[in-house]
Amino acid sequence: MSPKDFFLWLAAMVTLYVSTISLLALYFEYIDVAFKDPLAYSDPYSTGIRLAIAALVVLFPVYILLTRVLNQDIRKNPAKRDLGIRRWLIFITLFVAGATIIIDLIVLINAFLGGEELTAGFLLKVLAVFVVIGDIFVYYFLDMRGVWERNEGYSKLIMWIVSAVILASVIGGFFIMGTPATQRELRYDSQKVNDLQNIQYQVLNYYQQKKVLPETLEALEDPLVGSIVPTDPQAKDGFAYTYEKVGALEFKLCATFNQQSTGFQEGAVKPVLLSVARYSFESEFWMHDAGLQCFTRTIDPEKFPVFKD
């Protein structure tokens, strides 16, 4: 065994393991989206999907290439079928795959016997693990018997089928999380909500100090204390935050958003009484649709009294 053989086999197995974990993570994310739990956290940036897709796009082609090189090498040098590193890594892979399948079935049967609700999402996750890991077990079991070395045509067919499945799985992610441009727009929108929260606090602080609401956003700026009103990160595109004093205790903040926020429902944006803790404005207060959206706020003077002179 040469150092080349050692590192080729080691790299092949590492890329296999990481690709498998990423594929299952991707399927789990898809299942969570299809069968959404109302109590579960919903990541607006689809971080799990992005990470899984990135790993598959980079590592799976490397695994395919390494496997192809190793199989061709064995066809030229049949004695390499008995390399210690090859046999050890394949047997370890078979052991891990077999143990995972057994644990997967145990989890399913335990949930059934325990009277737990076998939801569609749970059953699909169990099935995903069983199918993906089961296919790996079968592939390497046949590999140990020399099937792929003797049947190069079957080996190529398996490669194309698996590649097509991975490609379809990756493409499916873009239908859920959107394109990179969509993700960038969501990050812009998140920054805009943070800026509006900042402006809201500055307006409230202004009221508590001066007993009246500011007439314009410029009135909030004070270079002596470093008070600066945030600007829309997309201001160069014609967007800008707007403020309007509606009444003695009521004001309106507006911004232009790129995308609809998760969980937004028509009519969800409504006047809100500022009666919560100063630094704890709940996220549902900032649900928004795409386009220009305004948020009306009314200060509760009992909760936020003016500062005494």
Summary of the structure (lengths in Angstrom):
residues: 309
radius of gyration: 28.7
end to end distance: 84.7
largest distance: 91.5
contacts: 823
relative contact order: 0.09
helix: 63%
strand: 8%
